[in-house]
Amino acid sequence: MGTSFSLSWKDRLKASGIHFCISLVIALLAALLVFGLWYPYPYREISGGRELFLIVVTVDVILGPLITLTIFNRTKPWRELRRDLAIVALIQLSALGYGLWTVFVARPVHLVFEIDRFRVVHAIDIAAEELTQTPPGVDAMPLLGPTLLSLRPFQNTQENMDATMAALQGLPLGARPGLWQSYAAGKADLLKIARPVDELKRRFALQAAAIDRVVAQTDRPAEALVYLPMVGRKSFWTVLLDPATAEVLAFMPLDSF
């Protein structure tokens, strides 16, 4: 009986180990999708994509093999064992699919220049009824990572008041498709208010070394860069830009408001 019990657990551990390896491969493929397309750096940190994904995958990768460890038994008829394993796989894939859908609908879709800052806009931030107001040439819900946009000038005082009231109620200007325009169209306004990175170093002297490390990533001297603050889902960052073209060159986790 002891030998039979030992063999039974060896079989269960082997089956659970195989299941774990398969789950891990699937999780790695899902990670390529999430972090390669939906949440490229720095959005995996700014938008909470990493935390969401880790919760989903950790539960999925651990739960499936544990269930297999519990139910696997070679003494069962093959048809019954195959059915049980198929049910476990179906439950696991359904949970992973739901988790990935949750990550997908919360993904960042645009980085919008919004008056005096950048704002990360997420798919879930945009009201479905406003999508019809998306200007021609703009993909409202891109699948391949966030795109750069800016806000057009208000057409009149009433529109300004309506947008301000909506923002006070929790709907950011950057999440209003009717206000979007190309990033290039807002470049001149952006460069008027962008500040020199040297000023940033003076303001945050204790962070000077960290700023220098990010500046080094751009292969340009600090005096050849400007910055604007950026609003994310959970935190404030800073964007470093080219002072002539407004090209986004680097990001750093610093609240520069």
C-alpha contacts under 8 A as a table, 3 or more apart, distances in Angstrom:
res1	aa1	res2	aa2	distance
1	M	4	S	5.03
1	M	5	F	6.10
2	G	5	F	5.07
2	G	6	S	6.11
3	T	6	S	5.03
3	T	7	L	6.14
4	S	7	L	5.14
4	S	8	S	6.06
5	F	8	S	5.03
5	F	9	W	6.37
6	S	9	W	5.30
6	S	10	K	6.23
7	L	10	K	4.96
7	L	11	D	6.16
8	S	11	D	5.20
8	S	12	R	6.24
8	S	73	N	6.81
8	S	74	R	7.49
9	W	12	R	4.89
9	W	13	L	5.99
10	K	13	L	5.17
10	K	14	K	6.07
11	D	14	K	5.11
11	D	15	A	6.10
11	D	72	F	7.73
11	D	73	N	7.59
11	D	74	R	7.66
12	R	15	A	5.14
12	R	16	S	5.97
12	R	68	T	7.33
12	R	69	L	5.10
12	R	70	T	7.55
12	R	72	F	5.55
12	R	73	N	6.90
13	L	16	S	4.99
13	L	17	G	5.91
13	L	69	L	6.18
14	K	17	G	5.03
14	K	18	I	6.22
15	A	18	I	5.17
15	A	19	H	6.14
15	A	68	T	6.94
15	A	69	L	7.02
15	A	72	F	7.26
16	S	19	H	4.98
16	S	20	F	6.04
16	S	65	P	4.76
16	S	66	L	6.76
16	S	68	T	5.48
16	S	69	L	5.13
17	G	20	F	4.96
17	G	21	C	6.27
17	G	65	P	7.02
18	I	21	C	5.19
18	I	22	I	6.31
19	H	22	I	5.18
19	H	23	S	6.08
19	H	64	G	7.31
19	H	65	P	5.41
19	H	68	T	7.45
20	F	23	S	5.01
20	F	24	L	6.02
20	F	61	V	6.46
20	F	62	I	7.37
20	F	64	G	7.51
20	F	65	P	5.34
21	C	24	L	5.01
21	C	25	V	6.30
22	I	25	V	5.22
22	I	26	I	6.35
23	S	26	I	5.13
23	S	27	A	6.08
23	S	60	D	7.74
23	S	61	V	5.40
23	S	64	G	7.81
24	L	27	A	4.93
24	L	28	L	6.17
24	L	61	V	6.36
25	V	28	L	5.10
25	V	29	L	6.35
26	I	29	L	5.12
26	I	30	A	6.19
27	A	30	A	4.95
27	A	31	A	6.10
27	A	57	V	6.29
27	A	61	V	7.39
28	L	31	A	4.92
28	L	32	L	6.38
29	L	32	L	5.17
29	L	33	L	6.53
30	A	33	L	5.09
30	A	34	V	6.17
31	A	34	V	5.06
31	A	35	F	5.77
31	A	36	G	7.51
31	A	53	F	7.80
32	L	35	F	5.53
32	L	36	G	5.06
32	L	37	L	7.55
33	L	36	G	5.33
33	L	37	L	5.59
33	L	38	W	6.94
34	V	37	L	5.74
34	V	38	W	5.02
34	V	39	Y	5.80
34	V	40	P	7.95
34	V	49	G	7.94
34	V	53	F	7.85
34	V	103	V	7.91
34	V	104	F	7.97
35	F	38	W	5.91
35	F	39	Y	4.66
35	F	40	P	5.10
35	F	41	Y	7.67
35	F	44	R	6.84
36	G	39	Y	6.63
36	G	40	P	5.59
37	L	40	P	6.16
37	L	143	L	7.19
37	L	144	L	4.96
37	L	145	G	5.31
38	W	104	F	7.17
38	W	107	R	5.99
38	W	108	P	7.06
38	W	143	L	6.75
38	W	144	L	6.14
38	W	145	G	4.89
38	W	146	P	7.72
39	Y	42	P	7.60
39	Y	43	Y	5.15
39	Y	44	R	4.89
39	Y	47	S	7.91
39	Y	49	G	6.26
39	Y	107	R	6.66
39	Y	108	P	6.93
39	Y	145	G	6.51
40	P	43	Y	5.69
40	P	44	R	6.14
40	P	145	G	6.81
41	Y	44	R	5.76
41	Y	45	E	7.33
42	P	45	E	5.67
42	P	46	I	6.14
42	P	251	F	7.12
43	Y	46	I	4.69
43	Y	47	S	5.18
43	Y	48	G	7.42
43	Y	49	G	7.04
43	Y	108	P	7.09
44	R	47	S	5.76
44	R	48	G	5.76
44	R	49	G	4.47
44	R	50	R	5.14
45	E	48	G	5.32
45	E	49	G	6.51
45	E	50	R	6.41
46	I	49	G	7.87
46	I	232	G	5.39
46	I	233	R	6.27
46	I	234	K	6.67
46	I	235	S	6.56
46	I	237	W	7.92
47	S	107	R	7.45
47	S	108	P	6.91
47	S	120	V	7.96
47	S	232	G	6.23
47	S	233	R	5.16
47	S	234	K	6.88
48	G	51	E	5.48
48	G	52	L	6.33
48	G	233	R	7.36
48	G	234	K	7.54
49	G	52	L	5.20
49	G	53	F	6.02
49	G	103	V	6.83
49	G	107	R	7.33
50	R	53	F	5.22
50	R	54	L	6.06
51	E	54	L	5.21
51	E	55	I	6.24
52	L	55	I	5.38
52	L	56	V	6.37
52	L	103	V	6.49
53	F	56	V	5.15
53	F	57	V	6.01
53	F	99	G	7.71
53	F	100	L	7.59
53	F	103	V	6.84
54	L	57	V	5.20
54	L	58	T	5.66
55	I	58	T	5.37
55	I	59	V	6.23
56	V	59	V	5.61
56	V	60	D	6.23
56	V	96	L	6.78
56	V	99	G	5.50
56	V	100	L	7.63
57	V	60	D	4.94
57	V	61	V	5.76
57	V	96	L	7.13
58	T	61	V	5.30
58	T	62	I	5.99
59	V	62	I	5.42
59	V	63	L	5.64
60	D	63	L	5.31
60	D	64	G	6.14
60	D	92	Q	6.21
60	D	95	A	6.94
60	D	96	L	6.39
61	V	64	G	6.04
61	V	65	P	6.99
62	I	65	P	5.87
62	I	66	L	6.30
63	L	66	L	5.20
63	L	67	I	6.24
63	L	92	Q	7.88
64	G	67	I	5.27
64	G	68	T	6.33
64	G	88	V	6.64
64	G	89	A	7.33
64	G	92	Q	6.01
65	P	68	T	4.93
65	P	69	L	6.09
66	L	69	L	4.96
66	L	70	T	6.36
67	I	70	T	5.05
67	I	71	I	6.26
67	I	88	V	7.19
68	T	71	I	5.31
68	T	72	F	5.55
68	T	85	L	7.10
68	T	88	V	7.35
69	L	72	F	5.82
71	I	84	D	7.54
72	F	81	L	7.12
72	F	85	L	7.95
73	N	76	K	5.80
73	N	81	L	7.35
74	R	77	P	7.62
74	R	78	W	7.83
74	R	81	L	7.70
76	K	80	E	6.45
76	K	81	L	5.97
77	P	80	E	5.33
77	P	81	L	6.23
78	W	81	L	5.08
78	W	82	R	5.94
79	R	82	R	5.16
79	R	83	R	6.12
80	E	83	R	5.06
80	E	84	D	6.23
81	L	84	D	5.10
81	L	85	L	6.21
82	R	85	L	5.19
82	R	86	A	6.04
83	R	86	A	5.06
83	R	87	I	6.20
84	D	87	I	5.16
84	D	88	V	6.34
85	L	88	V	5.05
85	L	89	A	6.19
86	A	89	A	5.07
86	A	90	L	6.08
87	I	90	L	5.03
87	I	91	I	6.13
88	V	91	I	5.17
88	V	92	Q	6.09
89	A	92	Q	5.05
89	A	93	L	6.02
90	L	93	L	5.21
90	L	94	S	5.99
91	I	94	S	5.11
91	I	95	A	6.15
92	Q	95	A	5.15
92	Q	96	L	6.17
93	L	96	L	4.98
93	L	97	G	5.93
94	S	97	G	5.01
94	S	98	Y	6.11
95	A	98	Y	5.16
95	A	99	G	6.07
96	L	99	G	4.99
96	L	100	L	6.05
97	G	100	L	5.15
97	G	101	W	6.10
98	Y	101	W	5.03
98	Y	102	T	6.26
99	G	102	T	5.08
99	G	103	V	6.35
100	L	103	V	4.98
100	L	104	F	5.96
101	W	104	F	4.85
101	W	105	V	6.20
102	T	105	V	5.47
102	T	106	A	6.39
103	V	106	A	5.27
103	V	107	R	6.17
104	F	107	R	5.17
105	V	122	H	7.95
105	V	123	A	5.75
105	V	124	I	5.81
106	A	122	H	5.93
106	A	123	A	5.78
106	A	124	I	5.39
107	R	122	H	5.45
107	R	123	A	5.92
107	R	124	I	7.66
108	P	111	L	7.95
108	P	120	V	6.50
108	P	121	V	5.67
108	P	122	H	4.02
108	P	123	A	6.18
108	P	145	G	7.02
108	P	146	P	5.75
109	V	120	V	7.71
109	V	121	V	5.94
109	V	122	H	5.28
109	V	123	A	5.89
109	V	140	A	7.66
109	V	141	M	5.97
109	V	142	P	5.94
109	V	143	L	7.72
109	V	145	G	6.14
109	V	146	P	4.15
109	V	147	T	6.43
110	H	120	V	5.99
110	H	121	V	5.15
110	H	122	H	6.93
110	H	145	G	7.93
110	H	146	P	4.33
110	H	147	T	4.69
110	H	148	L	5.82
110	H	149	L	6.71
111	L	118	F	6.43
111	L	119	R	5.66
111	L	120	V	4.67
111	L	121	V	6.18
111	L	146	P	6.20
111	L	147	T	6.01
111	L	148	L	4.98
111	L	149	L	6.22
112	V	118	F	5.39
112	V	119	R	5.17
112	V	120	V	6.42
112	V	121	V	7.11
112	V	148	L	5.91
112	V	149	L	4.65
112	V	150	S	4.98
112	V	151	L	7.18
112	V	174	G	5.83
112	V	183	Y	7.81
113	F	116	D	7.28
113	F	117	R	5.82
113	F	118	F	4.45
113	F	119	R	6.45
113	F	148	L	7.85
113	F	149	L	6.28
113	F	150	S	4.41
113	F	151	L	6.42
113	F	174	G	7.61
113	F	183	Y	7.47
113	F	186	G	7.55
113	F	190	L	7.38
114	E	117	R	5.28
114	E	118	F	5.60
114	E	119	R	6.51
114	E	150	S	6.27
114	E	151	L	5.87
114	E	173	L	7.06
114	E	174	G	6.11
115	I	151	L	7.26
115	I	190	L	7.72
116	D	190	L	7.35
116	D	193	I	6.76
116	D	228	L	7.44
116	D	229	P	7.99
117	R	228	L	5.76
117	R	229	P	5.27
117	R	230	M	5.60
117	R	231	V	7.36
118	F	228	L	7.02
118	F	229	P	6.29
118	F	230	M	4.43
118	F	231	V	6.18
118	F	239	V	7.95
119	R	174	G	6.52
119	R	230	M	5.54
119	R	231	V	4.75
119	R	232	G	6.31
120	V	230	M	7.46
120	V	231	V	6.24
120	V	232	G	5.27
120	V	233	R	7.24
121	V	125	D	6.48
121	V	126	I	7.84
121	V	174	G	6.56
121	V	175	A	5.93
122	H	125	D	5.21
122	H	126	I	7.11
122	H	175	A	7.91
123	A	126	I	5.75
123	A	141	M	6.58
124	I	127	A	7.59
125	D	171	L	7.63
125	D	175	A	6.14
126	I	130	E	7.31
126	I	131	L	7.56
126	I	175	A	5.29
126	I	176	R	6.78
126	I	177	P	7.77
127	A	130	E	5.51
127	A	131	L	6.99
127	A	176	R	7.98
128	A	131	L	5.51
129	E	132	T	6.76
130	E	133	Q	5.56
130	E	134	T	7.48
130	E	176	R	6.98
130	E	177	P	6.31
130	E	178	G	7.19
131	L	134	T	5.50
131	L	140	A	6.96
131	L	177	P	6.16
133	Q	177	P	5.68
133	Q	178	G	4.74
134	T	138	V	6.72
134	T	139	D	7.91
134	T	140	A	6.43
134	T	177	P	4.70
134	T	178	G	5.58
134	T	180	W	7.17
135	P	138	V	5.94
135	P	177	P	7.25
135	P	178	G	6.84
135	P	180	W	6.91
135	P	181	Q	7.08
138	V	181	Q	7.96
138	V	182	S	7.69
139	D	142	P	5.63
140	A	177	P	7.38
142	P	145	G	6.45
142	P	146	P	6.88
142	P	147	T	7.55
148	L	182	S	7.52
148	L	183	Y	5.67
149	L	180	W	6.61
149	L	181	Q	6.08
149	L	182	S	5.06
149	L	183	Y	4.18
149	L	184	A	7.94
150	S	174	G	7.86
150	S	180	W	5.91
150	S	181	Q	5.43
150	S	182	S	5.86
150	S	183	Y	4.79
150	S	184	A	7.86
150	S	185	A	7.26
150	S	186	G	5.51
151	L	173	L	7.90
151	L	174	G	6.96
151	L	179	L	5.42
151	L	180	W	4.78
151	L	181	Q	5.61
151	L	186	G	6.92
152	R	179	L	5.63
152	R	180	W	5.98
152	R	181	Q	5.60
152	R	185	A	7.85
152	R	186	G	7.17
153	P	179	L	7.90
154	F	157	T	7.41
154	F	159	E	6.18
154	F	160	N	5.74
154	F	179	L	7.85
155	Q	159	E	6.49
155	Q	160	N	7.72
156	N	159	E	5.48
156	N	160	N	6.44
157	T	160	N	5.00
157	T	161	M	6.20
158	Q	161	M	5.07
158	Q	162	D	6.10
159	E	162	D	5.07
159	E	163	A	6.05
160	N	163	A	5.27
160	N	164	T	6.12
161	M	164	T	5.06
161	M	165	M	6.14
162	D	165	M	5.19
162	D	166	A	6.19
163	A	166	A	5.07
163	A	167	A	6.15
163	A	173	L	6.64
164	T	167	A	5.06
164	T	168	L	6.26
164	T	173	L	7.89
165	M	168	L	5.06
165	M	169	Q	6.37
166	A	169	Q	5.03
166	A	170	G	6.51
166	A	171	L	5.34
166	A	172	P	7.28
166	A	173	L	7.96
167	A	170	G	5.13
167	A	171	L	4.56
167	A	172	P	4.78
167	A	173	L	6.22
168	L	171	L	7.14
171	L	175	A	6.75
171	L	176	R	7.80
172	P	175	A	5.42
172	P	176	R	7.18
173	L	176	R	5.48
173	L	179	L	7.39
174	G	177	P	7.69
174	G	179	L	7.54
174	G	180	W	7.39
176	R	179	L	5.60
176	R	180	W	6.94
177	P	180	W	5.27
181	Q	185	A	6.61
181	Q	186	G	7.62
182	S	185	A	5.33
182	S	186	G	7.05
183	Y	186	G	5.46
183	Y	187	K	6.41
184	A	187	K	5.08
185	A	188	A	7.47
186	G	189	D	5.54
186	G	190	L	6.20
187	K	190	L	5.04
187	K	191	L	6.19
187	K	245	T	7.49
187	K	246	A	6.24
188	A	191	L	5.33
188	A	192	K	6.40
189	D	192	K	5.21
189	D	193	I	6.87
190	L	193	I	5.64
190	L	194	A	6.09
190	L	246	A	7.42
191	L	194	A	5.13
191	L	243	P	6.59
191	L	244	A	7.63
191	L	246	A	6.70
194	A	226	V	5.80
194	A	227	Y	5.50
194	A	228	L	5.60
194	A	243	P	7.97
195	R	199	E	7.06
195	R	200	L	7.81
195	R	226	V	5.15
195	R	227	Y	5.39
195	R	228	L	6.80
196	P	199	E	5.40
196	P	200	L	6.85
196	P	222	A	8.00
196	P	223	E	6.81
196	P	225	L	6.16
196	P	226	V	4.29
196	P	227	Y	6.29
197	V	200	L	4.81
197	V	201	K	6.43
197	V	222	A	5.75
197	V	223	E	6.51
197	V	225	L	5.71
197	V	226	V	5.02
197	V	227	Y	5.93
197	V	240	L	7.67
198	D	201	K	5.16
198	D	202	R	6.47
198	D	222	A	6.08
198	D	223	E	6.06
199	E	202	R	5.03
199	E	203	R	6.18
200	L	203	R	5.10
200	L	204	F	6.13
200	L	227	Y	7.89
200	L	256	S	7.55
201	K	204	F	5.19
201	K	205	A	5.48
201	K	207	Q	7.19
201	K	208	A	5.31
201	K	211	I	6.97
202	R	205	A	5.31
202	R	208	A	7.92
204	F	207	Q	5.33
204	F	208	A	6.45
205	A	208	A	5.08
206	L	209	A	7.63
207	Q	210	A	5.31
207	Q	211	I	6.15
208	A	211	I	5.01
208	A	212	D	6.08
209	A	212	D	5.04
209	A	213	R	6.34
210	A	213	R	5.15
210	A	214	V	6.51
211	I	214	V	5.24
211	I	215	V	6.10
211	I	252	M	7.74
212	D	215	V	4.91
212	D	216	A	6.06
212	D	222	A	7.68
213	R	216	A	5.13
213	R	217	Q	6.76
214	V	217	Q	5.26
214	V	218	T	7.23
214	V	250	A	6.88
214	V	251	F	7.41
214	V	252	M	6.77
215	V	218	T	5.50
215	V	219	D	7.16
215	V	220	R	6.83
215	V	221	P	6.98
215	V	222	A	6.18
215	V	240	L	7.98
215	V	250	A	7.64
216	A	219	D	5.35
216	A	220	R	6.69
216	A	221	P	7.52
217	Q	250	A	7.26
218	T	249	L	6.07
218	T	250	A	6.67
220	R	224	A	6.34
220	R	225	L	7.48
221	P	224	A	5.47
221	P	225	L	7.20
222	A	225	L	5.44
223	E	226	V	7.90
224	A	242	D	7.16
224	A	243	P	6.92
225	L	240	L	6.45
225	L	241	L	5.73
225	L	242	D	5.44
225	L	243	P	5.82
226	V	240	L	5.74
226	V	241	L	5.23
226	V	242	D	6.39
226	V	243	P	5.69
227	Y	238	T	6.71
227	Y	239	V	5.46
227	Y	240	L	4.51
227	Y	241	L	5.75
228	L	238	T	5.87
228	L	239	V	5.43
228	L	240	L	6.87
228	L	241	L	7.99
228	L	256	S	7.49
229	P	236	F	7.06
229	P	237	W	5.98
229	P	238	T	4.44
229	P	239	V	6.12
229	P	255	D	6.76
229	P	256	S	5.37
229	P	257	F	5.95
230	M	236	F	5.63
230	M	237	W	4.97
230	M	238	T	5.34
230	M	239	V	6.49
230	M	255	D	7.92
231	V	235	S	6.54
231	V	236	F	4.85
231	V	237	W	6.51
232	G	235	S	5.27
232	G	236	F	5.76
232	G	237	W	7.24
235	S	255	D	7.87
236	F	253	P	6.87
236	F	254	L	6.49
236	F	255	D	4.88
236	F	256	S	7.69
237	W	251	F	7.02
237	W	252	M	5.75
237	W	253	P	4.45
237	W	254	L	4.71
237	W	255	D	5.20
237	W	256	S	7.13
238	T	251	F	5.73
238	T	252	M	5.36
238	T	253	P	6.37
238	T	254	L	5.58
238	T	255	D	6.44
238	T	256	S	6.20
239	V	248	V	6.91
239	V	249	L	7.55
239	V	250	A	5.95
239	V	251	F	4.68
239	V	252	M	6.69
240	L	248	V	6.19
240	L	249	L	5.59
240	L	250	A	5.10
240	L	251	F	6.12
241	L	246	A	5.44
241	L	247	E	5.43
241	L	248	V	4.70
241	L	249	L	5.30
241	L	250	A	7.17
242	D	245	T	5.60
242	D	246	A	4.90
242	D	247	E	5.19
242	D	248	V	6.76
242	D	249	L	6.91
243	P	246	A	5.77
